[in-house]
Amino acid sequence: GRAMTERPDLFKVVIGEVGSLNMLRDEATINSQPKEFGSVKDPKEFKALLEMDAYHHIKKGIKYPATFITGGMNDQRVAVWEPVKFAAKLMADNSSDNPILLQIDFKGGHSGNVPIAQRYANLGDMFTFALWQLGHPDYQPKENAKK
């Protein structure tokens, strides 16, 4: 997320898989690990958290790349509202026509706590999105597709 908000011109597609995208608020979550990233209560650490916070670096009127963002209702590491909040702001402020999709897993969480078939299905969704956006001919919408 942060690389995309720093230099959106470098990316055609971004996959934000259960990302910590709002680091200034991450400390307030149930499963927060402030020792890992720092605390907003320390001025020096606050500045570092702000710099890595993708949400706070989304700017109105910027052309962002096609983005596929995921979150999990049962994620034990990243609260589901972080990717949701990021996706909402990105949709509101983006000036490109690139799609921004949000996929919420209502059973799983941080990829490891889901059945293997579901994990592969989630990976399939991400690769399908990327191949579609990168123009792979087998992943483009068909004009005369049967209904």
C-alpha positions in Angstrom: 0.0 0.0 0.0 2.7 2.5 0.9 4.7 1.8 -2.2 1.6 2.5 -4.3 0.8 5.7 -2.5 4.4 6.9 -2.8 4.8 6.2 -6.5 1.5 5.2 -8.1 3.0 5.7 -11.6 5.3 2.7 -11.1 2.4 0.2 -10.8 -0.2 -1.2 -13.2 -1.7 -3.6 -10.6 -1.5 -3.7 -6.8 -2.6 -6.6 -4.6 -3.1 -5.6 -1.0 -3.6 -9.0 0.7 -4.8 -8.5 4.3 -2.4 -5.5 4.7 -1.7 -3.3 7.6 -2.7 -0.2 5.7 -3.5 2.2 8.5 -0.5 2.0 10.8 -1.3 5.1 12.9 -4.5 3.3 14.1 -3.0 -0.2 14.2 -1.9 0.2 17.8 -5.5 0.6 18.9 -6.5 -2.8 17.5 -7.0 -5.9 19.7 -4.1 -7.8 18.3 -1.7 -4.8 18.1 2.0 -5.4 18.4 3.3 -1.8 19.3 6.7 -3.2 20.1 7.0 -4.5 16.6 6.2 -1.2 14.8 6.3 1.5 17.5 3.8 3.6 19.3 2.0 6.8 18.4 2.7 7.9 22.0 6.4 8.4 21.2 7.0 11.4 18.9 9.8 9.7 17.0 7.9 6.5 16.5 4.8 8.4 15.6 6.7 10.0 12.6 7.8 6.5 11.5 4.3 5.1 11.7 2.9 8.0 9.8 5.5 7.5 7.1 4.5 3.8 6.7 0.8 4.5 6.9 -0.6 3.9 3.4 -4.1 5.3 4.3 -2.8 8.7 5.3 -0.8 9.0 2.0 -3.8 8.6 -0.3 -4.2 11.9 -2.1 -7.3 13.2 -3.9 -7.0 13.5 -7.6 -4.1 11.1 -8.1 -4.4 8.3 -10.7 -3.9 5.1 -8.7 -3.4 1.7 -10.3 -5.9 -1.2 -10.5 -6.0 -2.4 -6.9 -7.3 -5.6 -5.3 -7.6 -5.4 -1.5 -8.5 -8.3 0.8 -9.4 -8.6 4.4 -10.7 -11.3 6.7 -13.4 -11.1 9.4 -11.4 -13.6 11.5 -8.0 -12.2 11.0 -5.9 -12.4 14.1 -3.2 -10.0 12.9 -4.9 -7.2 10.9 -8.3 -5.9 11.9 -10.7 -6.1 8.9 -11.5 -2.4 9.1 -7.9 -1.5 8.0 -8.2 -2.8 4.4 -11.9 -1.7 4.3 -11.0 1.9 5.3 -8.1 2.0 2.9 -10.3 0.7 0.0 -13.0 3.3 0.7 -10.6 6.2 0.7 -8.9 5.0 -2.4 -12.2 4.6 -4.2 -13.2 8.2 -3.1 -10.0 9.9 -4.0 -8.8 8.0 -7.1 -9.0 9.9 -10.3 -8.2 7.0 -12.7 -10.7 4.6 -14.2 -8.8 1.6 -12.9 -10.9 -0.8 -10.8 -10.5 -0.9 -7.1 -11.9 -4.1 -5.7 -12.4 -5.2 -2.0 -12.8 -8.8 -1.1 -13.7 -9.7 2.4 -13.4 -13.3 3.6 -16.2 -13.9 6.1 -14.8 -17.2 7.3 -11.1 -16.8 7.3 -8.5 -14.2 8.2 -4.8 -14.0 7.7 -4.6 -16.6 4.9 -3.2 -19.4 7.2 -6.4 -20.1 9.1 -8.5 -21.2 6.1 -8.9 -24.6 4.5 -6.4 -25.2 1.7 -9.1 -25.2 -1.0 -10.2 -21.7 0.1 -6.6 -20.5 0.2 -6.1 -21.6 -3.4 -9.4 -20.0 -4.4 -8.3 -16.7 -2.9 -5.0 -16.9 -4.7 -6.8 -17.6 -7.9 -8.9 -14.5 -7.4 -5.8 -12.4 -7.0 -4.0 -13.8 -10.0 -7.2 -13.5 -12.2 -7.4 -9.9 -11.3 -3.8 -9.2 -12.0 -3.8 -11.1 -15.3 -7.0 -9.3 -16.4 -5.5 -5.9 -15.6 -2.2 -6.8 -17.2 -4.0 -7.6 -20.5 -3.5 -11.4 -20.7 -5.7 -12.5 -23.6 -7.2 -15.5 -21.7 -8.4 -13.2 -18.9 -10.2 -10.5 -20.8 -14.0 -10.2 -20.9 -15.6 -11.9 -23.9 -17.9 -9.7 -26.0 -20.2 -12.5 -27.1 -20.1 -14.6 -23.9 -23.0 -16.9 -23.5 -25.3 -16.1 -20.5 
